[in-house]
Amino acid sequence: MIKAILMDWNGVVINDEQVQCEAYKSVFKEHGVELTDEGYYARMGMNDRAFTTSVFEEAGKTLDDATLAGLIEAKGAKWRESIEKDIPLFPGVENFVKKCSQEMAVGIVSMAKRPEIELVLEKTGLRPYFSVIVSAEDIATYKPDPACYREGFRKIDLYRVANGSLPMVHGDCLVIEDSPAGVMAGKAAELPVLGVANTVPGDQLRAAGADAIATRLDDWFPETMRLVFA
């Protein structure tokens, strides 16, 4: 029975994949590197460091640590400038998070930086509904490596136990992902996965191993998830 949910962030809670893409494009262009939409979406699941390094390596360019850090900081600034004008949460996701948090623990597992996640949570008033956050600062690898979801499971299980619940088994913790890399990470961590077709078609998420597909999270209720992932 589903007792906890671990949600990806970009592409699941916040509709900012294209915002991230445009911010990267702008920063990279200043260094003579062209990023296409295809290049961005092919790298979903990477953290900023791995993403930037991969794009520059493909362009035949090397980066020293200072330049890499500067690029990441500049990208983050452009992203903040864009989303602070109008935070693009997916329709219905606030209601989904609130209704699920009434019956189960809800956490975030993302390769985004923690300050970016916290900024949006504070501005939208959603921070109290998330029990744990695993971000890029917590994990040395990135999706599809399962380390992030293993850590997410560990943290949210500890949270539940600290609040009086019995320990979970892996089948009790549902992952919600929008990318094939994220789906593969969740499955490799031995967790059930609901793919949400916000970023790529549902058949790609199915092919990556998703157990079920959602087109809109607000259509799902705790009892629905418990039935589907019994």
C-alpha positions, -999 to +999 in steps of 0.1 A: +000+000+000+014+034-009+024+053+022+048+079+008+054+098-025+088+110-039+082+136-066+107+148-091+107+186-093+114+202-127+087+189-151+065+174-123+059+202-099+072+232-117+067+236-155+101+251-161+120+227-183+119+252-212+128+280-189+159+260-178+167+253-214+165+290-225+186+300-195+213+275-205+211+286-241+217+322-232+247+315-209+263+290-232+260+312-263+282+338-246+309+312-246+304+302-282+284+270-275+250+264-291+225+243-272+195+230-290+162+219-275+170+183-284+203+186-267+187+199-235+159+173-234+183+144-241+201+153-209+172+155-185+180+140-151+215+155-150+226+180-124+239+214-135+275+204-133+271+172-153+248+189-178+272+218-185+302+196-187+285+173-212+274+201-235+308+217-236+325+183-241+302+177-271+312+211-285+349+202-281+355+226-253+370+221-218+360+239-187+381+248-156+363+247-122+360+285-120+344+288-154+321+259-148+310+274-115+304+308-132+283+293-159+261+275-134+257+306-113+248+327-144+223+301-155+207+301-121+204+339-121+186+339-155+163+312-143+154+331-112+148+363-132+123+344-153+104+324-128+101+351-101+079+371-125+054+342-126+061+309-110+049+282-136+035+254-114+017+228-134-021+231-132-036+212-103-002+202-088-008+223-057-041+206-050-025+172-056+003+178-032-020+192-005-045+163-007-018+137-007+001+152+022-031+148+044-027+110+041+009+102+034+044+117+035+054+136+004+090+144-006+111+158-034+139+141-052+156+163-078+189+172-095+180+208-091+199+229-066+182+232-032+180+271-032+160+269-064+136+244-049+133+263-016+127+296-035+097+282-053+083+264-022+084+295-001+069+318-028+040+293-034+034+284+002+040+247-005+070+242+018+049+228+047+035+200+025+069+184+018+085+162+045+119+157+029+140+171+000+168+154-018+186+179-041+218+181-062+238+190-032+230+157-015+240+132-042+273+128-061+257+111-091+226+119-112+196+102-128+194+074-141+217+064-112+193+052-084+213+068-056+190+098-053+159+077-049+176+053-025+184+084-004+149+097-008+134+065+004+158+064+034+149+099+044+112+097+040+111+064+058+131+079+087+107+109+087+076+086+090+092+064+118+101+096+137+065+106+135+052+073+149+047+051+118+061+017+111+090+013+086+080+010+050+089-016+024+100-003-011+066-011-026+050+014-002+069+044-017+058+058-051+080+078-074+065+104-097+087+113-127+085+130-161+117+118-177+129+084-189+162+089-168+141+096-137+118+066-143+149+044-147+164+058-115+132+051-095+129+015-109+165+008-102+159+019-066+132-008-065+103+017-062+070+018-081+069+047-106+041+068-119+052+086-151+036+120-157+035+129-194+044+166-190+077+166-209+079+135-230+051+112-244+038+085-221+050+057-243+086+068-237+080+067-199+065+032-203+095+021-223+117+034-195+098+012-170+070+034-156+043+012-140+015+036-149+011+070-167-007+102-157-016+130-180-026+153-151-016+147-115-047+164-100-068+135-115-051+111-090-061+107-054-044+087-026-070+060-028-065+058-066-027+053-062-033+026-036-055+007-059-032+011-090-001+003-070-015-024-047 
